[in-house]
Amino acid sequence: MKYKQIHSELIILLLLVAAACNIKEDKSTEGYPITPIPFTQVKLQDNFWLPRILKNTEVTIPIAFQQSEETGRIKNFEVAGGLTKGTFCSKYAFDDSDVFKIIEGASYSLMIKPDPELEQYLDSLIYKIAAAQEDDGYIYTNRTILGDSAHKMAGTERWSQVSEHSHELYNVGHMYEAAVAYFQATGKRTYLDVAIKNANLIDKEFGWGKIEKYPGHQEIEIGLVKLYRTTGDKKYLDLAKFFLDVRGPEGWEYNQAHQKVIEQREPVGHAVRALYMYSGMADVAALTGDPAYINAINNIWENVVNKKMYVTGCIGQAGGNEGFGPDYELPNLTAYCETCASIANVFWNHRMFLLSGDAKYIDVMERTMYNALLSGVSLSGDLFFYPNPLESDSSHQRQEWFGCACCPSNISRFLPSVPGYIYAFKDNRIYVNLFVESETSFETSNEKITLTQHSNYPWDGRVTINIYPEYPGHREIYIRIPGWARNKPVPGNLYHYKRTLDRQVVIHVNGIEIDFKIKNGYAVLDREWNTNDKVEVYLPMPVEEVIAHKNVKENEARFAIQRGPMVYCIEDKDQDSINIKKIVSVRSTGFTTQFEPDLLNGIQTIDFFVHSLFEEPDGSVKMDRTKHKIKAIPYYVWANRGPGDMLVWIPYKKKSFQ
C-alpha cells in the first residue's frame, strides 16, 4: 500500500467537524419524494458504527488496494495502457470492477477526511485507468490486452457476450459510481471525464435501433443515473431506462431477462443482479414517474419479505445460482446469503423508503445492516465472508481475499456511507430512521435544522433527540418505531414472535410523556418546536423467540433469538463442554442478558438453559435431565475467533421434560 496509515484519533476529530468544503452539490437522490441527509452531513459519535467506519478506513481500504496490486488487478490497467509490459494477470475478466469499487469507497473516505497522500494515490490509479481507455472510450482491460484471445466469458469481440457473462457494462457501471464519488470528493474532473467518454460510446452503440442487448449483470443502470444527476445530460437517464426496458421476454431467468421488467412479480435468478436491477428501477421511476416500475418492484418486495428472506435480513438461498430458490426454501447450513446481496438489499430498501415514506423498508434495511451485512467483514477489518450461512459445522472460515473479490470491495465502499441512512426529510417533515449517536445540520426548503441524537443503540433502546430549528414553528418529526418493538420482527408473515406482548414504546417531549399516533411505522410528533426541545424515546428490548412460517420446513420446531434489531447465534467457543449440535431448549426457560465489554469488542450476550440429547443403546434419542447454561452472541460477530460450530435456529421441545 502506497499511502500512510491514518491515526484513529485524527479521524475521530475530523468526523466531528463539518464536511470538507470542496464537496460538490449532492444530487444522488434527485427525483425522490424524500431526501436523505447525505453521510457527509452526519457526524457519528457512537460506539458501534463509528469504530467500524474507522476500521474500514484504516484497514479494509488499504488491504483492498494492496490485494488489487498483488493480484494484478491494478497492473491490468498499466498493461492495457502501455505503461508496462505484460499480459492480463488476474483471474476474471470483471476484475476491473473491484478497483472501481475500492476507489469509490476511498473517495467517500476523502469526503469525511481530506488526505493528500490518499488523494495522490487515487490520482495515480485514475491516470492508469485513463491510459487503459481506448481512443473511442472503451474500457475493458481483458479485451484490450488479449484482443481476440480474451476470456471466454468475454466473447470473441466487443459486446458479443454482453447479455451473458462479459461484464463489460457491469464494470463501467461501477466506474461511473466511483468517478462521481471522486468528483464530489475533490472537484477534479479527470476520472469523471473518463466515465463520460465511456458512457458516450455506450450511448452511441446501444439503444433502440442500435445494439438492442441488455447487461448480463445489472449495475450500469445505477451508474448511468448517477452520471445523469451529476452532469444533467438526459441521455444517460434514457440509456439506463433502455437497459431496463430491453430485457425480456425471451431472455435468461438467471439475470432477470425472462420477462419485461414491468411484468415481473417475484425475484428469480442471481440475487445481486436482481437487487441492483430493482434499485435501478427505483431510480428511474423516481426520475420519470413511471408507475409500472413501482408496481413491479412493490410486488417483488412483497414476495421477498414473505417467502424468501432469512431472519438475518439476507437474501439469496442457493449457491448454485448465487440467488433465489423456491418459496419458503430457506436452508441454514447451505444458505448462500452473499455479502454483496445484503449490500444490494440495503440499497433497494432505502430507495423504496425514499419513494414511499414507509418504515417497513427501513425495518428490512436495519435488520440487514446489523446482521447479514456486518457478518461479511471481521471485527479486525481484514477478513471476509462471501456466503453468510445461518449454521456452520466448522467448515466456514473468514478469508483474506477471494478470487472473485466483489464482496470485500463492496464492503469497502458501503461502510463510509452508513451515516447517510439515518435521517431524511420531505418539505416540513423530518424522518429519524436509525438510532445512532450523531449530529447533523441540513437545510430544508424552509430553514436550517440541527439534530443531535444520543443513544447506546443497538444494545439499549433509550434514545434522546434534541432539535435546534432555525426559528420556532410548526413541524412534523417522524420517529421510526421499529417493527421489532411492535410485535413484528419483520414486515410480512414469514417470521413472528412466540409471545405477543403489550410492548410499551414511550415518548417524552421536554420531560412530559405524550400520546402519539403511528403512521406508516413512524411516531408522528406534529407540534410547535423550539430550540433545544428534547425528545426521549424508549424502545423496549426484551429477548424474543422468533418462529418461522410453518412452510419453512428447515426451521420446524426451532426458534431464533432476537433482542432489539440484533439476531443471535450460539457458537461452540462460548460453551463449556456441551455439543451445540446436540441440544434442545425447553422454551419455558428464561433469558438473562448482560453487556460484556471485553468480548468481541463489546457485545450484549444472552444466557439461557438447554438440555443435551444422547442416544440410548437401542438407538432412541433421549434428553438428559440436567439444565446446561449456554451463551448466545450477536450473529454479526460469529467466526471472529476462527472456525467452529454455529447455530442460529435452536431446536426446542414443546413441553418441559418430565
RARA-V68949 format. One record per residue. N is the residue number from 0. RES is the residue in one letter. SS is DSSP state (@ for helix, = for strand, . for the rest). Layout:
n & res & ss
N & RES & SS
N & RES & SS
This chain:
n & res & ss
0 & M & .
1 & K & .
2 & Y & .
3 & K & .
4 & Q & .
5 & I & .
6 & H & .
7 & S & @
8 & E & @
9 & L & @
10 & I & @
11 & I & @
12 & L & @
13 & L & @
14 & L & @
15 & L & .
16 & V & .
17 & A & .
18 & A & .
19 & A & .
20 & C & .
21 & N & .
22 & I & .
23 & K & .
24 & E & .
25 & D & .
26 & K & .
27 & S & .
28 & T & .
29 & E & .
30 & G & .
31 & Y & .
32 & P & .
33 & I & .
34 & T & =
35 & P & =
36 & I & .
37 & P & .
38 & F & @
39 & T & @
40 & Q & @
41 & V & =
42 & K & =
43 & L & =
44 & Q & .
45 & D & .
46 & N & .
47 & F & .
48 & W & @
49 & L & @
50 & P & @
51 & R & @
52 & I & @
53 & L & @
54 & K & @
55 & N & @
56 & T & @
57 & E & @
58 & V & @
59 & T & @
60 & I & @
61 & P & @
62 & I & @
63 & A & @
64 & F & @
65 & Q & @
66 & Q & @
67 & S & @
68 & E & @
69 & E & @
70 & T & .
71 & G & .
72 & R & @
73 & I & @
74 & K & @
75 & N & @
76 & F & @
77 & E & @
78 & V & @
79 & A & @
80 & G & .
81 & G & .
82 & L & .
83 & T & .
84 & K & .
85 & G & .
86 & T & .
87 & F & .
88 & C & .
89 & S & .
90 & K & .
91 & Y & .
92 & A & .
93 & F & .
94 & D & .
95 & D & @
96 & S & @
97 & D & @
98 & V & @
99 & F & @
100 & K & @
101 & I & @
102 & I & @
103 & E & @
104 & G & @
105 & A & @
106 & S & @
107 & Y & @
108 & S & @
109 & L & @
110 & M & @
111 & I & @
112 & K & .
113 & P & .
114 & D & .
115 & P & @
116 & E & @
117 & L & @
118 & E & @
119 & Q & @
120 & Y & @
121 & L & @
122 & D & @
123 & S & @
124 & L & @
125 & I & @
126 & Y & @
127 & K & @
128 & I & @
129 & A & @
130 & A & @
131 & A & @
132 & Q & .
133 & E & .
134 & D & .
135 & D & .
136 & G & .
137 & Y & .
138 & I & .
139 & Y & .
140 & T & @
141 & N & @
142 & R & @
143 & T & @
144 & I & @
145 & L & @
146 & G & @
147 & D & @
148 & S & @
149 & A & .
150 & H & .
151 & K & @
152 & M & @
153 & A & @
154 & G & .
155 & T & .
156 & E & .
157 & R & .
158 & W & .
159 & S & .
160 & Q & .
161 & V & .
162 & S & .
163 & E & .
164 & H & .
165 & S & .
166 & H & .
167 & E & @
168 & L & @
169 & Y & @
170 & N & @
171 & V & @
172 & G & @
173 & H & @
174 & M & @
175 & Y & @
176 & E & @
177 & A & @
178 & A & @
179 & V & @
180 & A & @
181 & Y & @
182 & F & @
183 & Q & @
184 & A & @
185 & T & @
186 & G & .
187 & K & .
188 & R & .
189 & T & @
190 & Y & @
191 & L & @
192 & D & @
193 & V & @
194 & A & @
195 & I & @
196 & K & @
197 & N & @
198 & A & @
199 & N & @
200 & L & @
201 & I & @
202 & D & @
203 & K & @
204 & E & @
205 & F & =
206 & G & .
207 & W & .
208 & G & .
209 & K & .
210 & I & =
211 & E & .
212 & K & .
213 & Y & .
214 & P & .
215 & G & .
216 & H & .
217 & Q & .
218 & E & .
219 & I & @
220 & E & @
221 & I & @
222 & G & @
223 & L & @
224 & V & @
225 & K & @
226 & L & @
227 & Y & @
228 & R & @
229 & T & @
230 & T & @
231 & G & .
232 & D & .
233 & K & @
234 & K & @
235 & Y & @
236 & L & @
237 & D & @
238 & L & @
239 & A & @
240 & K & @
241 & F & @
242 & F & @
243 & L & @
244 & D & @
245 & V & .
246 & R & .
247 & G & .
248 & P & .
249 & E & .
250 & G & .
251 & W & .
252 & E & @
253 & Y & @
254 & N & @
255 & Q & .
256 & A & .
257 & H & .
258 & Q & .
259 & K & .
260 & V & @
261 & I & @
262 & E & @
263 & Q & .
264 & R & .
265 & E & .
266 & P & .
267 & V & .
268 & G & .
269 & H & =
270 & A & @
271 & V & @
272 & R & @
273 & A & @
274 & L & @
275 & Y & @
276 & M & @
277 & Y & @
278 & S & @
279 & G & @
280 & M & @
281 & A & @
282 & D & @
283 & V & @
284 & A & @
285 & A & @
286 & L & @
287 & T & @
288 & G & .
289 & D & .
290 & P & @
291 & A & @
292 & Y & @
293 & I & @
294 & N & @
295 & A & @
296 & I & @
297 & N & @
298 & N & @
299 & I & @
300 & W & @
301 & E & @
302 & N & @
303 & V & @
304 & V & @
305 & N & @
306 & K & @
307 & K & @
308 & M & =
309 & Y & .
310 & V & .
311 & T & .
312 & G & .
313 & C & .
314 & I & =
315 & G & .
316 & Q & .
317 & A & =
318 & G & .
319 & G & .
320 & N & .
321 & E & .
322 & G & =
323 & F & .
324 & G & .
325 & P & .
326 & D & .
327 & Y & .
328 & E & .
329 & L & .
330 & P & .
331 & N & .
332 & L & .
333 & T & .
334 & A & .
335 & Y & .
336 & C & .
337 & E & .
338 & T & @
339 & C & @
340 & A & @
341 & S & @
342 & I & @
343 & A & @
344 & N & @
345 & V & @
346 & F & @
347 & W & @
348 & N & @
349 & H & @
350 & R & @
351 & M & @
352 & F & @
353 & L & @
354 & L & @
355 & S & @
356 & G & .
357 & D & .
358 & A & @
359 & K & @
360 & Y & @
361 & I & @
362 & D & @
363 & V & @
364 & M & @
365 & E & @
366 & R & @
367 & T & @
368 & M & @
369 & Y & @
370 & N & @
371 & A & @
372 & L & @
373 & L & @
374 & S & @
375 & G & @
376 & V & =
377 & S & .
378 & L & .
379 & S & .
380 & G & .
381 & D & .
382 & L & .
383 & F & =
384 & F & .
385 & Y & .
386 & P & .
387 & N & .
388 & P & .
389 & L & .
390 & E & =
391 & S & =
392 & D & =
393 & S & .
394 & S & .
395 & H & .
396 & Q & .
397 & R & .
398 & Q & =
399 & E & .
400 & W & .
401 & F & .
402 & G & .
403 & C & .
404 & A & .
405 & C & @
406 & C & @
407 & P & @
408 & S & @
409 & N & @
410 & I & @
411 & S & @
412 & R & @
413 & F & @
414 & L & @
415 & P & @
416 & S & @
417 & V & @
418 & P & @
419 & G & @
420 & Y & @
421 & I & .
422 & Y & =
423 & A & =
424 & F & =
425 & K & =
426 & D & .
427 & N & .
428 & R & =
429 & I & =
430 & Y & =
431 & V & =
432 & N & .
433 & L & .
434 & F & .
435 & V & .
436 & E & .
437 & S & =
438 & E & =
439 & T & =
440 & S & =
441 & F & =
442 & E & =
443 & T & .
444 & S & .
445 & N & .
446 & E & .
447 & K & =
448 & I & =
449 & T & =
450 & L & =
451 & T & =
452 & Q & =
453 & H & =
454 & S & =
455 & N & .
456 & Y & .
457 & P & .
458 & W & .
459 & D & .
460 & G & .
461 & R & =
462 & V & =
463 & T & =
464 & I & =
465 & N & =
466 & I & =
467 & Y & =
468 & P & =
469 & E & .
470 & Y & .
471 & P & .
472 & G & =
473 & H & =
474 & R & =
475 & E & =
476 & I & =
477 & Y & =
478 & I & =
479 & R & =
480 & I & .
481 & P & .
482 & G & @
483 & W & @
484 & A & @
485 & R & .
486 & N & .
487 & K & .
488 & P & .
489 & V & .
490 & P & .
491 & G & .
492 & N & .
493 & L & .
494 & Y & =
495 & H & =
496 & Y & =
497 & K & .
498 & R & .
499 & T & .
500 & L & .
501 & D & .
502 & R & .
503 & Q & .
504 & V & .
505 & V & =
506 & I & =
507 & H & =
508 & V & =
509 & N & .
510 & G & .
511 & I & =
512 & E & =
513 & I & .
514 & D & .
515 & F & .
516 & K & =
517 & I & =
518 & K & =
519 & N & .
520 & G & .
521 & Y & =
522 & A & =
523 & V & =
524 & L & =
525 & D & =
526 & R & =
527 & E & =
528 & W & =
529 & N & .
530 & T & .
531 & N & .
532 & D & =
533 & K & =
534 & V & =
535 & E & =
536 & V & =
537 & Y & =
538 & L & .
539 & P & .
540 & M & .
541 & P & .
542 & V & =
543 & E & =
544 & E & =
545 & V & =
546 & I & =
547 & A & =
548 & H & .
549 & K & .
550 & N & .
551 & V & .
552 & K & @
553 & E & @
554 & N & @
555 & E & .
556 & A & .
557 & R & =
558 & F & =
559 & A & =
560 & I & =
561 & Q & =
562 & R & =
563 & G & .
564 & P & .
565 & M & =
566 & V & =
567 & Y & =
568 & C & =
569 & I & =
570 & E & =
571 & D & @
572 & K & @
573 & D & @
574 & Q & .
575 & D & .
576 & S & .
577 & I & .
578 & N & .
579 & I & @
580 & K & @
581 & K & @
582 & I & =
583 & V & =
584 & S & =
585 & V & =
586 & R & .
587 & S & .
588 & T & .
589 & G & .
590 & F & .
591 & T & =
592 & T & =
593 & Q & =
594 & F & =
595 & E & =
596 & P & .
597 & D & .
598 & L & .
599 & L & .
600 & N & .
601 & G & .
602 & I & =
603 & Q & =
604 & T & =
605 & I & =
606 & D & =
607 & F & =
608 & F & =
609 & V & =
610 & H & =
611 & S & =
612 & L & =
613 & F & =
614 & E & =
615 & E & .
616 & P & .
617 & D & .
618 & G & .
619 & S & .
620 & V & =
621 & K & =
622 & M & =
623 & D & .
624 & R & .
625 & T & .
626 & K & .
627 & H & =
628 & K & =
629 & I & =
630 & K & =
631 & A & =
632 & I & =
633 & P & =
634 & Y & @
635 & Y & @
636 & V & @
637 & W & .
638 & A & .
639 & N & .
640 & R & .
641 & G & .
642 & P & .
643 & G & .
644 & D & =
645 & M & =
646 & L & =
647 & V & .
648 & W & .
649 & I & =
650 & P & =
651 & Y & =
652 & K & =
653 & K & .
654 & K & .
655 & S & .
656 & F & .
657 & Q & .
